[in-house]
């Protein structure tokens, strides 16, 4: 009897090398370090302290999986940006740039993570090698900053 859980796409993609986990960790650590460095060097301009930056990253990490499950099943991505803005507005009142940066690092990083995962899934179905997809995605996000 045929295994019910066998996936033809997964069988075909096994021919390619998988992306090592440390590539993802380098991307994560590099992003966090550069963001914390920004909040420490340009303290007065950025208005968001280092602990606020870590709080935004923690919030994004916490909600990415549940929102990803909702998006995968319903193709709808619920937003929590207003809740995030209320939270940081209560903690740091009168600092609009801090509020905006908290929204960017708390909400938009979740949007980018889910977009990244969605593109990797599309590459999986199209049988594009995972390493090529990873490199293309990283270069694509780098080009958005220009």
N, C-alpha and C positions, 0 to 999 in steps of 0.2 A: 504494500500500500504506500502511496506517495505521502511524503511528509507534508502536512498542512501548512507548516510554518516556513517552508522553503520559498525563497524569493528569487525570481529569475534575475532581477537586477543585481542583487547581492552576489549571486553566483558569478555573474559576468564581471563585476567590478573587482572581484578577488584577484584578477590578473594583474592589477596595478598595486603599487606600493601604497600603503596607508600613510596618512599624515601623522608624524610623530607627535605625541602629546606635548613635548617640550616646545614645539613651535607655537602652540597656543599659549603656553605659560610665558614664553618670551614676550608675546604680544600683550598679554595681560599685565605682566610686571612692568614692561616698558611704558604702557599707558598710565598705569597708576603712579609710577615714579615721576614721569614728566608732569602729570597733573598736580601731584603734591609739590613738586619743585616750583611750579607756577604759583601755587597758592602761598608758598613760603617766600619766594623772591619778590613778587609783586603784591604784597600783603594789602597795602592801602588801595590799590587799583582794583584788585580782584574782589575784595570784601568778603570772600568765603574762606574761613579758616581751614586749616588742614583737617581738623576733625569733621567739619562739614562736608569736605570732599570725600572722606572715608565713609561718612554716613550716606552720602549719595551713592557711592559704589555699593555699599551694603544693601541699600534699598533696591538698587537695580538687580543685584544678585538674587535677592529674595523674591522678586516678582517676575523674573524672566521665565522661570519654568511654568508657573500657573498661567501666565498670559500666553506663553507658547503653546500650552495644551489647548487653551480656548481658541487660539488662532488656527491651530492644526485641525480642530474639529469643526469650527464654524466659519472659518475664513474672516473672522472679525477680530480686531485687536483692541480690546478695551484700554482706554487711557487712564492713567492715574496722575497726570501732570498737575491737575488742579489740587489734588490732595497733597502732592509733594510741595507745591508752592505754598499751601496753607501751613504745612509743617515747618518749613524753613522760615516763612514769614513770621511765625509765632516765636521761633527761637532767635532769629536775627531781624527784628523789626527795623524798618527804615533803610534797608540796604537792598536796593533793587538789583544791582549787579550780582550780588550774592544769590538772590532769588533766581535770577535768570541762569546763572551757572549751576545752581543746584538742579534746576529743571533739565538743563542740558546733560549733566552727568548722571542724574537719576533716571530720567525718562528717555532721553534720546539714545543713551547707551543701550537701553533695553530694545528700542526700535532697531538700532543697528545690529544688535546681537541676533534678533529674530530674523532680520533681513539676511544676515550672513548665513544663518542656519537654513533658511528657505532656499537660498542660492546653492548651498551645498547639497540640499536634497534634490534640487533640479539637476545639478551636475551628476548626482548619483543615478537618476533615472535616464539621463542622456549618455551615460557611460563615459563621462569625462574623467580622466584620472584625478583622484582626490588632491594630489599635490599641486597639480596645475590649477585646480579650482581655488585652492587656498591662496596660492601666489597671485592669481588674478584678482581675487577679492581684496587682498591686502593692498595691491597696487591701485585698485579702483578706489578704495577709501582714501588712499594717499593723494590721489588726483583730485578728490573732492575738496581738499584743503587749498588748492591753488586759486 
